Amino acid sequence: MRWIRAVRRGILAAAIVLAGCSDVAQRPAEPPVRDRGPLTFVTAGDLTHYLAPLVDDWNRGHRDERVTLVELPDTADETRAQMLSELRSGSSRFDVLNIDVAWTSEFAAAGLISPLDRERFALDAFLRPVVDTATFEGRLYAVPYVTNAGLLYYRKDVLDAAGEKPPRTWAELARQARTLAPRYGLQGYAGQFLPYEGLTVNVTEAIQSAGGTVLRDDGTRVGVDSDPARAGLAFLAGGLREGWIPPEALRYDEEESRAAFVRGRLLFLRNWPYVYTDANGPGSRVAGRFGVVPLPGLDGPGTSVLGGSNLAVSARSKHPATAADLIAYLTSERVQRHVLTRGSLPPVRASLYDDPALVAAHPYLPILRRSVLAAVPRPKSARYEQVSLAVQAVGQDVLALRETPEEAVRRLTRELGAISRGS
């Protein structure tokens, strides 16, 4: 699913999940599972309309195993809520699910998706870190489909005019955002600071880029009580306090921050690769005048959160063998090339990042590859929704300067500890 709109608040999902937990004993018996047969493939809304031709191609060669494509709303919170409602009800309507990488652990822990045979898929051909997003407790529960990593967009024309290079550290970014941006009538830096999943990503990246972590051991231990976590939060809070992060950035999601950069208002922007094409498109005020580099960190290059989506098989699917074949098809090199060129989504196949024709058409690919290889998944947890909401709430208070980084780390440690204990 495309990251034009990253995962928003999941509060609605909890209510829908509870409503969907009906009495299994009163439902009619399900027909017996047959390994092969027609499938339903469910995904968030396909904004670039690249999926239907892929499904048509499959159906031409699989007349007895045809795939029906179901597109849910293109906001990920609604997609997640509808998927959970259907799966929790015990329905076998969905067979293959295109799920956000952060949901894999949650769906696996709840028994909603089935473990997969590693030998069935060409995992060795994928970018190494993406495979980790598809595992839970040492088992493969999904197959990576698209990936993503945050990049730093910068005004190359401004830095060139000032005789400066793009920043590699937070100190360099803060100095340039504080001194150069006002000189050229720009605001300094923005990310995604609205309290939703994007804020979870930005806070997690800040902690990771200082050498810290939020959770350890598949979510069973809290790791946020550390000097790196305090440093990461202090970096973000310092930007608001010193003014090189503008106050309106507290209302930015992916699209609003992208629009601010494309309209020529920002010197620096943290966002996903999709912005590259839009920023070079018609009507952009920065077309041909910007560049991208990996995210900076405390003492050198930072660590992005690993984004993207995975393909999983519903535990209630009647045709799991055909479902595995469809996943192998969608992650084949030919289809992955289509995912990039027609869907504008970063592929998981490593070889495509070195393809000269693709690099010529998508110049950010080598930088994205470096960022993906250094990226780390969001905290793995069977209670990921609660973890994310806790990170958002603390991050919002730090950015609003209502809480110091020290206070925030203590609070987040308590809240994550309670979540991990199930209390």
RAWOSUL-V434672 format. One record per residue. RES is the residue in three letters. PHI is phi in radians with two decimals (NA if undefined). NEAR is the number of other C-alpha atoms within 8 Angstrom. D_LAST is the distance of its C-alpha to the last C-alpha in Angstrom with 1 decimal. Layout:
res->RES phi->PHI near->NEAR d_last->D_LAST
res->RES phi->PHI near->NEAR d_last->D_LAST
This chain:
res->MET phi->NA near->12 d_last->32.5
res->ARG phi->-1.27 near->9 d_last->34.1
res->TRP phi->-1.67 near->8 d_last->32.3
res->ILE phi->-1.03 near->7 d_last->34.5
res->ARG phi->-2.09 near->12 d_last->31.5
res->ALA phi->-1.26 near->11 d_last->28.4
res->VAL phi->-1.08 near->10 d_last->25.0
res->ARG phi->-1.67 near->11 d_last->24.3
res->ARG phi->-0.96 near->10 d_last->21.3
res->GLY phi->-1.81 near->11 d_last->19.3
res->ILE phi->-1.07 near->6 d_last->17.9
res->LEU phi->-1.01 near->10 d_last->20.5
res->ALA phi->-1.05 near->13 d_last->19.4
res->ALA phi->-1.08 near->9 d_last->16.1
res->ALA phi->-1.15 near->8 d_last->18.3
res->ILE phi->-1.20 near->12 d_last->20.9
res->VAL phi->-1.06 near->12 d_last->18.7
res->LEU phi->-1.10 near->7 d_last->17.5
res->ALA phi->-1.15 near->8 d_last->21.1
res->GLY phi->-1.45 near->10 d_last->22.3
res->CYS phi->-1.45 near->8 d_last->20.4
res->SER phi->-1.50 near->6 d_last->23.5
res->ASP phi->-1.29 near->6 d_last->24.7
res->VAL phi->-1.12 near->7 d_last->26.1
res->ALA phi->-1.15 near->4 d_last->28.5
res->GLN phi->-1.61 near->5 d_last->30.5
res->ARG phi->-1.48 near->6 d_last->31.3
res->PRO phi->-1.06 near->4 d_last->34.7
res->ALA phi->-1.10 near->4 d_last->34.9
res->GLU phi->-1.32 near->4 d_last->34.9
res->PRO phi->-1.04 near->4 d_last->38.2
res->PRO phi->-1.10 near->5 d_last->38.3
res->VAL phi->-1.28 near->7 d_last->37.4
res->ARG phi->-2.00 near->8 d_last->40.4
res->ASP phi->-1.09 near->9 d_last->40.0
res->ARG phi->-2.18 near->10 d_last->42.2
res->GLY phi->2.75 near->11 d_last->42.8
res->PRO phi->-1.17 near->11 d_last->42.1
res->LEU phi->-2.29 near->14 d_last->38.8
res->THR phi->-2.05 near->12 d_last->36.8
res->PHE phi->-1.88 near->13 d_last->35.6
res->VAL phi->-1.96 near->13 d_last->33.0
res->THR phi->-2.64 near->14 d_last->32.5
res->ALA phi->-1.18 near->13 d_last->32.0
res->GLY phi->-0.95 near->10 d_last->35.3
res->ASP phi->-1.52 near->12 d_last->38.0
res->LEU phi->-1.24 near->6 d_last->39.3
res->THR phi->-1.84 near->7 d_last->42.2
res->HIS phi->1.01 near->7 d_last->43.3
res->TYR phi->-1.64 near->11 d_last->43.5
res->LEU phi->-1.35 near->8 d_last->41.6
res->ALA phi->-0.98 near->8 d_last->44.0
res->PRO phi->-1.08 near->7 d_last->46.9
res->LEU phi->-1.17 near->9 d_last->44.8
res->VAL phi->-1.15 near->11 d_last->43.9
res->ASP phi->-1.06 near->8 d_last->47.6
res->ASP phi->-1.08 near->8 d_last->48.7
res->TRP phi->-1.03 near->10 d_last->46.4
res->ASN phi->-1.13 near->11 d_last->47.6
res->ARG phi->-1.10 near->7 d_last->51.3
res->GLY phi->-1.77 near->6 d_last->50.8
res->HIS phi->-2.45 near->8 d_last->48.5
res->ARG phi->-1.13 near->7 d_last->50.1
res->ASP phi->-1.66 near->6 d_last->48.3
res->GLU phi->-2.36 near->11 d_last->45.0
res->ARG phi->-1.20 near->11 d_last->44.9
res->VAL phi->-1.86 near->11 d_last->41.8
res->THR phi->-1.79 near->9 d_last->40.8
res->LEU phi->-1.58 near->10 d_last->39.1
res->VAL phi->-2.01 near->8 d_last->36.5
res->GLU phi->-1.81 near->9 d_last->35.6
res->LEU phi->-1.58 near->11 d_last->32.5
res->PRO phi->-0.97 near->9 d_last->32.3
res->ASP phi->-1.49 near->11 d_last->32.6
res->THR phi->-1.61 near->12 d_last->29.5
res->ALA phi->-1.19 near->12 d_last->26.7
res->ASP phi->-1.13 near->12 d_last->24.0
res->GLU phi->-1.22 near->13 d_last->26.2
res->THR phi->-1.03 near->13 d_last->27.1
res->ARG phi->-1.06 near->11 d_last->23.6
res->ALA phi->-1.07 near->14 d_last->22.9
res->GLN phi->-1.22 near->11 d_last->26.1
res->MET phi->-1.07 near->8 d_last->25.6
res->LEU phi->-1.10 near->11 d_last->22.1
res->SER phi->-1.04 near->12 d_last->23.6
res->GLU phi->-1.16 near->12 d_last->26.6
res->LEU phi->-1.21 near->13 d_last->24.8
res->ARG phi->-1.16 near->11 d_last->22.2
res->SER phi->-1.26 near->10 d_last->25.1
res->GLY phi->1.52 near->8 d_last->26.6
res->SER phi->-1.19 near->9 d_last->29.6
res->SER phi->-1.83 near->10 d_last->31.8
res->ARG phi->-1.10 near->7 d_last->33.3
res->PHE phi->-1.62 near->14 d_last->32.0
res->ASP phi->-1.89 near->17 d_last->33.1
res->VAL phi->-1.95 near->14 d_last->32.7
res->LEU phi->-2.07 near->12 d_last->30.1
res->ASN phi->-1.66 near->13 d_last->30.5
res->ILE phi->-2.01 near->13 d_last->27.0
res->ASP phi->-1.01 near->11 d_last->25.8
res->VAL phi->-1.00 near->12 d_last->25.2
res->ALA phi->-1.29 near->12 d_last->21.7
res->TRP phi->-1.56 near->9 d_last->20.9
res->THR phi->-1.01 near->16 d_last->22.2
res->SER phi->-1.09 near->14 d_last->19.1
res->GLU phi->-1.10 near->12 d_last->17.0
res->PHE phi->-1.16 near->11 d_last->19.9
res->ALA phi->-1.17 near->14 d_last->20.6
res->ALA phi->-1.09 near->9 d_last->17.2
res->ALA phi->-1.46 near->7 d_last->17.4
res->GLY phi->1.28 near->8 d_last->20.9
res->LEU phi->-1.55 near->12 d_last->22.6
res->ILE phi->-2.21 near->12 d_last->25.1
res->SER phi->-1.66 near->11 d_last->27.3
res->PRO phi->-1.12 near->9 d_last->27.9
res->LEU phi->-2.07 near->8 d_last->31.3
res->ASP phi->-1.42 near->7 d_last->34.2
res->ARG phi->-1.00 near->7 d_last->34.6
res->GLU phi->-1.21 near->5 d_last->38.4
res->ARG phi->-1.34 near->7 d_last->38.8
res->PHE phi->-2.19 near->8 d_last->38.2
res->ALA phi->-1.46 near->7 d_last->40.0
res->LEU phi->-1.12 near->7 d_last->37.0
res->ASP phi->-1.15 near->6 d_last->39.4
res->ALA phi->-1.52 near->8 d_last->41.1
res->PHE phi->-1.55 near->11 d_last->38.0
res->LEU phi->-1.00 near->12 d_last->37.0
res->ARG phi->-0.93 near->8 d_last->35.0
res->PRO phi->-1.14 near->11 d_last->31.7
res->VAL phi->-1.18 near->13 d_last->31.3
res->VAL phi->-1.16 near->12 d_last->30.8
res->ASP phi->-1.10 near->8 d_last->27.6
res->THR phi->-1.20 near->12 d_last->26.0
res->ALA phi->-1.73 near->15 d_last->26.8
res->THR phi->-1.96 near->13 d_last->25.2
res->PHE phi->-2.60 near->12 d_last->21.8
res->GLU phi->0.92 near->5 d_last->21.4
res->GLY phi->1.44 near->5 d_last->25.2
res->ARG phi->-2.02 near->8 d_last->26.4
res->LEU phi->-1.47 near->12 d_last->28.1
res->TYR phi->-1.99 near->14 d_last->26.5
res->ALA phi->-2.81 near->13 d_last->28.7
res->VAL phi->-2.20 near->12 d_last->31.8
res->PRO phi->-0.99 near->14 d_last->32.1
res->TYR phi->-2.05 near->12 d_last->34.3
res->VAL phi->-2.32 near->12 d_last->34.5
res->THR phi->-2.18 near->15 d_last->33.3
res->ASN phi->-2.94 near->12 d_last->33.1
res->ALA phi->-2.62 near->14 d_last->32.9
res->GLY phi->-1.23 near->14 d_last->33.2
res->LEU phi->-2.21 near->15 d_last->36.7
res->LEU phi->-1.75 near->13 d_last->38.4
res->TYR phi->-1.55 near->12 d_last->41.2
res->TYR phi->-2.47 near->11 d_last->43.8
res->ARG phi->-1.39 near->13 d_last->47.2
res->LYS phi->-1.11 near->10 d_last->49.6
res->ASP phi->-1.09 near->8 d_last->52.6
res->VAL phi->-1.23 near->9 d_last->51.3
res->LEU phi->-1.14 near->11 d_last->50.4
res->ASP phi->-1.09 near->9 d_last->53.7
res->ALA phi->-1.10 near->7 d_last->55.6
res->ALA phi->-1.56 near->7 d_last->54.0
res->GLY phi->1.22 near->6 d_last->54.7
res->GLU phi->-1.97 near->7 d_last->51.0
res->LYS phi->-1.73 near->6 d_last->48.9
res->PRO phi->-1.08 near->9 d_last->45.4
res->PRO phi->-1.23 near->8 d_last->42.7
res->ARG phi->-1.91 near->12 d_last->41.0
res->THR phi->-2.24 near->13 d_last->38.9
res->TRP phi->-1.09 near->12 d_last->36.9
res->ALA phi->-1.08 near->7 d_last->39.7
res->GLU phi->-1.15 near->9 d_last->42.3
res->LEU phi->-1.07 near->12 d_last->40.4
res->ALA phi->-1.10 near->10 d_last->39.8
res->ARG phi->-1.11 near->9 d_last->43.5
res->GLN phi->-1.17 near->10 d_last->44.9
res->ALA phi->-1.15 near->14 d_last->42.6
res->ARG phi->-1.39 near->12 d_last->43.5
res->THR phi->-1.81 near->8 d_last->47.3
res->LEU phi->-1.34 near->10 d_last->48.4
res->ALA phi->-0.97 near->14 d_last->46.6
res->PRO phi->-1.11 near->10 d_last->48.2
res->ARG phi->-1.09 near->7 d_last->51.6
res->TYR phi->-1.91 near->7 d_last->51.5
res->GLY phi->1.22 near->7 d_last->50.0
res->LEU phi->-2.04 near->11 d_last->46.6
res->GLN phi->-1.52 near->13 d_last->43.0
res->GLY phi->-1.38 near->15 d_last->41.3
res->TYR phi->-2.62 near->13 d_last->38.1
res->ALA phi->-2.59 near->13 d_last->35.4
res->GLY phi->-2.26 near->13 d_last->32.5
res->GLN phi->-2.01 near->16 d_last->30.0
res->PHE phi->-1.98 near->15 d_last->28.2
res->LEU phi->-1.10 near->12 d_last->27.4
res->PRO phi->-1.27 near->12 d_last->23.6
res->TYR phi->-2.70 near->12 d_last->23.1
res->GLU phi->-1.04 near->13 d_last->22.6
res->GLY phi->-1.06 near->15 d_last->25.8
res->LEU phi->-1.22 near->15 d_last->24.3
res->THR phi->-0.97 near->14 d_last->21.5
res->VAL phi->-1.09 near->10 d_last->24.5
res->ASN phi->-1.13 near->11 d_last->26.6
res->VAL phi->-1.17 near->13 d_last->24.0
res->THR phi->-1.09 near->12 d_last->23.1
res->GLU phi->-1.09 near->12 d_last->26.9
res->ALA phi->-1.11 near->14 d_last->27.5
res->ILE phi->-1.16 near->17 d_last->25.1
res->GLN phi->-1.14 near->15 d_last->26.5
res->SER phi->-1.28 near->15 d_last->30.0
res->ALA phi->-1.75 near->14 d_last->29.7
res->GLY phi->1.70 near->8 d_last->28.6
res->GLY phi->-1.79 near->13 d_last->24.9
res->THR phi->-2.61 near->11 d_last->21.8
res->VAL phi->-1.64 near->11 d_last->18.4
res->LEU phi->-2.24 near->13 d_last->16.7
res->ARG phi->-2.15 near->11 d_last->18.3
res->ASP phi->0.94 near->6 d_last->18.7
res->ASP phi->0.90 near->11 d_last->17.7
res->GLY phi->1.48 near->12 d_last->14.5
res->THR phi->-1.54 near->9 d_last->13.3
res->ARG phi->-2.28 near->10 d_last->14.3
res->VAL phi->-1.49 near->13 d_last->14.4
res->GLY phi->-2.10 near->11 d_last->18.1
res->VAL phi->-1.45 near->12 d_last->18.5
res->ASP phi->-1.40 near->10 d_last->19.4
res->SER phi->-2.70 near->9 d_last->23.1
res->ASP phi->-1.08 near->7 d_last->26.5
res->PRO phi->-1.05 near->11 d_last->26.9
res->ALA phi->-1.13 near->18 d_last->23.8
res->ARG phi->-1.12 near->13 d_last->25.3
res->ALA phi->-1.15 near->11 d_last->28.7
res->GLY phi->-1.10 near->15 d_last->27.6
res->LEU phi->-1.17 near->14 d_last->26.1
res->ALA phi->-1.16 near->10 d_last->29.2
res->PHE phi->-1.05 near->10 d_last->31.4
res->LEU phi->-1.20 near->10 d_last->30.1
res->ALA phi->-1.11 near->13 d_last->30.1
res->GLY phi->-1.09 near->8 d_last->33.5
res->GLY phi->-1.10 near->11 d_last->34.9
res->LEU phi->-1.24 near->14 d_last->34.0
res->ARG phi->-1.13 near->7 d_last->35.2
res->GLU phi->-1.55 near->8 d_last->38.5
res->GLY phi->1.60 near->9 d_last->39.1
res->TRP phi->-1.46 near->12 d_last->39.4
res->ILE phi->-1.82 near->12 d_last->36.4
res->PRO phi->-1.24 near->12 d_last->37.6
res->PRO phi->-0.97 near->7 d_last->35.5
res->GLU phi->-1.16 near->6 d_last->35.9
res->ALA phi->-1.13 near->13 d_last->34.0
res->LEU phi->-1.17 near->10 d_last->30.8
res->ARG phi->-1.89 near->8 d_last->31.6
res->TYR phi->-1.54 near->13 d_last->32.5
res->ASP phi->-1.85 near->12 d_last->31.1
res->GLU phi->-1.03 near->13 d_last->33.0
res->GLU phi->-1.23 near->9 d_last->35.9
res->GLU phi->-1.19 near->8 d_last->36.4
res->SER phi->-1.22 near->15 d_last->36.4
res->ARG phi->-1.05 near->11 d_last->38.7
res->ALA phi->-1.08 near->8 d_last->41.0
res->ALA phi->-1.10 near->10 d_last->41.2
res->PHE phi->-1.24 near->14 d_last->42.4
res->VAL phi->-1.12 near->13 d_last->44.8
res->ARG phi->-1.43 near->9 d_last->46.3
res->GLY phi->1.41 near->9 d_last->47.2
res->ARG phi->-1.76 near->10 d_last->44.9
res->LEU phi->-2.08 near->14 d_last->42.8
res->LEU phi->-1.41 near->14 d_last->43.9
res->PHE phi->-2.30 near->13 d_last->40.7
res->LEU phi->-2.49 near->14 d_last->38.1
res->ARG phi->-1.63 near->13 d_last->35.0
res->ASN phi->-2.82 near->14 d_last->34.8
res->TRP phi->-1.55 near->10 d_last->35.0
res->PRO phi->-1.08 near->12 d_last->38.3
res->TYR phi->-1.01 near->10 d_last->39.2
res->VAL phi->-1.11 near->9 d_last->40.3
res->TYR phi->-0.99 near->8 d_last->43.2
res->THR phi->-1.13 near->7 d_last->45.1
res->ASP phi->-1.11 near->9 d_last->44.5
res->ALA phi->-1.21 near->12 d_last->45.6
res->ASN phi->-1.74 near->10 d_last->48.8
res->GLY phi->-1.54 near->8 d_last->49.5
res->PRO phi->-1.05 near->4 d_last->51.8
res->GLY phi->1.50 near->4 d_last->51.3
res->SER phi->-1.31 near->11 d_last->49.3
res->ARG phi->-1.50 near->8 d_last->50.6
res->VAL phi->-2.08 near->13 d_last->49.4
res->ALA phi->-0.98 near->10 d_last->50.8
res->GLY phi->1.29 near->5 d_last->52.4
res->ARG phi->-2.15 near->8 d_last->51.3
res->PHE phi->-2.32 near->11 d_last->47.9
res->GLY phi->-2.42 near->8 d_last->46.4
res->VAL phi->-2.33 near->10 d_last->43.1
res->VAL phi->-2.48 near->9 d_last->41.7
res->PRO phi->-1.06 near->13 d_last->38.5
res->LEU phi->-1.06 near->14 d_last->35.9
res->PRO phi->-1.36 near->15 d_last->36.7
res->GLY phi->-2.34 near->14 d_last->34.4
res->LEU phi->-1.06 near->12 d_last->34.4
res->ASP phi->-2.12 near->8 d_last->37.3
res->GLY phi->2.98 near->8 d_last->38.4
res->PRO phi->-0.92 near->12 d_last->37.3
res->GLY phi->-1.52 near->14 d_last->33.7
res->THR phi->-2.20 near->14 d_last->31.1
res->SER phi->-1.33 near->16 d_last->30.4
res->VAL phi->-1.27 near->13 d_last->27.3
res->LEU phi->-1.50 near->14 d_last->28.5
res->GLY phi->-1.78 near->10 d_last->28.7
res->GLY phi->2.00 near->13 d_last->30.3
res->SER phi->-2.49 near->13 d_last->29.6
res->ASN phi->-2.13 near->16 d_last->29.5
res->LEU phi->-1.82 near->13 d_last->31.1
res->ALA phi->-2.24 near->13 d_last->29.2
res->VAL phi->-1.86 near->14 d_last->30.3
res->SER phi->-1.01 near->14 d_last->28.5
res->ALA phi->-1.12 near->8 d_last->27.6
res->ARG phi->-1.76 near->11 d_last->29.7
res->SER phi->-1.08 near->12 d_last->32.7
res->LYS phi->-1.49 near->12 d_last->35.9
res->HIS phi->-2.29 near->14 d_last->37.8
res->PRO phi->-1.15 near->12 d_last->35.7
res->ALA phi->-1.19 near->8 d_last->38.9
res->THR phi->-1.14 near->13 d_last->40.2
res->ALA phi->-1.06 near->12 d_last->36.9
res->ALA phi->-1.12 near->10 d_last->37.0
res->ASP phi->-1.13 near->8 d_last->40.6
res->LEU phi->-1.11 near->8 d_last->39.7
res->ILE phi->-1.10 near->11 d_last->37.1
res->ALA phi->-1.08 near->10 d_last->39.7
res->TYR phi->-1.13 near->8 d_last->42.2
res->LEU phi->-1.20 near->9 d_last->39.9
res->THR phi->-1.85 near->12 d_last->39.3
res->SER phi->-1.22 near->8 d_last->42.9
res->GLU phi->-1.10 near->8 d_last->44.9
res->ARG phi->-1.10 near->6 d_last->47.1
res->VAL phi->-1.24 near->11 d_last->44.3
res->GLN phi->-1.08 near->13 d_last->42.3
res->ARG phi->-1.10 near->10 d_last->45.4
res->HIS phi->-1.13 near->10 d_last->45.5
res->VAL phi->-1.00 near->13 d_last->41.8
res->LEU phi->-1.33 near->11 d_last->42.9
res->THR phi->-1.31 near->8 d_last->46.3
res->ARG phi->-1.82 near->8 d_last->45.7
res->GLY phi->-1.73 near->11 d_last->42.0
res->SER phi->1.00 near->9 d_last->41.7
res->LEU phi->-2.05 near->11 d_last->38.6
res->PRO phi->-1.18 near->10 d_last->38.3
res->PRO phi->-1.36 near->13 d_last->38.9
res->VAL phi->-1.73 near->13 d_last->37.2
res->ARG phi->-1.34 near->12 d_last->40.5
res->ALA phi->-1.10 near->10 d_last->41.6
res->SER phi->-1.10 near->7 d_last->45.3
res->LEU phi->-1.21 near->10 d_last->45.3
res->TYR phi->-1.36 near->11 d_last->44.5
res->ASP phi->-1.92 near->9 d_last->47.8
res->ASP phi->-1.28 near->8 d_last->49.9
res->PRO phi->-1.01 near->6 d_last->52.7
res->ALA phi->-1.15 near->6 d_last->53.1
res->LEU phi->-1.22 near->11 d_last->49.4
res->VAL phi->-1.13 near->13 d_last->49.2
res->ALA phi->-1.10 near->7 d_last->52.3
res->ALA phi->-1.43 near->6 d_last->50.7
res->HIS phi->-2.31 near->7 d_last->47.2
res->PRO phi->-1.08 near->8 d_last->48.0
res->TYR phi->-1.37 near->10 d_last->44.3
res->LEU phi->-0.98 near->9 d_last->43.6
res->PRO phi->-1.05 near->10 d_last->44.3
res->ILE phi->-1.21 near->10 d_last->42.1
res->LEU phi->-1.09 near->13 d_last->39.3
res->ARG phi->-1.04 near->9 d_last->39.7
res->ARG phi->-1.04 near->9 d_last->39.3
res->SER phi->-1.19 near->15 d_last->36.2
res->VAL phi->-1.13 near->15 d_last->34.6
res->LEU phi->-1.13 near->9 d_last->35.5
res->ALA phi->-1.68 near->9 d_last->33.8
res->ALA phi->-1.35 near->12 d_last->30.8
res->VAL phi->-2.27 near->9 d_last->27.2
res->PRO phi->-1.09 near->12 d_last->24.7
res->ARG phi->-1.08 near->9 d_last->21.8
res->PRO phi->-0.93 near->11 d_last->18.5
res->LYS phi->-1.43 near->11 d_last->17.9
res->SER phi->-2.84 near->11 d_last->14.5
res->ALA phi->-1.18 near->11 d_last->13.6
res->ARG phi->-2.02 near->9 d_last->11.4
res->TYR phi->-1.04 near->13 d_last->14.4
res->GLU phi->-1.02 near->7 d_last->14.6
res->GLN phi->-1.17 near->8 d_last->11.5
res->VAL phi->-1.04 near->11 d_last->12.8
res->SER phi->-1.09 near->10 d_last->16.1
res->LEU phi->-1.12 near->12 d_last->15.4
res->ALA phi->-1.16 near->11 d_last->13.9
res->VAL phi->-1.11 near->12 d_last->17.0
res->GLN phi->-1.07 near->14 d_last->19.2
res->ALA phi->-1.11 near->9 d_last->18.2
res->VAL phi->-1.19 near->11 d_last->18.7
res->GLY phi->-1.05 near->14 d_last->21.9
res->GLN phi->-1.09 near->12 d_last->23.3
res->ASP phi->-1.20 near->11 d_last->23.1
res->VAL phi->-1.16 near->14 d_last->24.8
res->LEU phi->-1.17 near->11 d_last->27.5
res->ALA phi->-1.42 near->9 d_last->28.1
res->LEU phi->1.09 near->10 d_last->28.7
res->ARG phi->-1.55 near->7 d_last->26.3
res->GLU phi->-2.52 near->9 d_last->24.3
res->THR phi->-1.36 near->9 d_last->25.8
res->PRO phi->-0.97 near->12 d_last->24.7
res->GLU phi->-1.10 near->7 d_last->23.8
res->GLU phi->-1.10 near->8 d_last->21.6
res->ALA phi->-1.13 near->13 d_last->20.0
res->VAL phi->-1.12 near->13 d_last->19.2
res->ARG phi->-1.08 near->9 d_last->17.6
res->ARG phi->-1.13 near->9 d_last->15.4
res->LEU phi->-1.14 near->12 d_last->14.6
res->THR phi->-1.08 near->12 d_last->13.8
res->ARG phi->-1.09 near->8 d_last->11.2
res->GLU phi->-1.20 near->9 d_last->9.6
res->LEU phi->-1.19 near->11 d_last->10.1
res->GLY phi->-1.07 near->10 d_last->8.7
res->ALA phi->-1.13 near->9 d_last->5.2
res->ILE phi->-1.13 near->11 d_last->6.0
res->SER phi->-1.16 near->12 d_last->7.7
res->ARG phi->-1.49 near->6 d_last->5.5
res->GLY phi->1.35 near->5 d_last->3.8
res->SER phi->-1.74 near->5 d_last->0.0
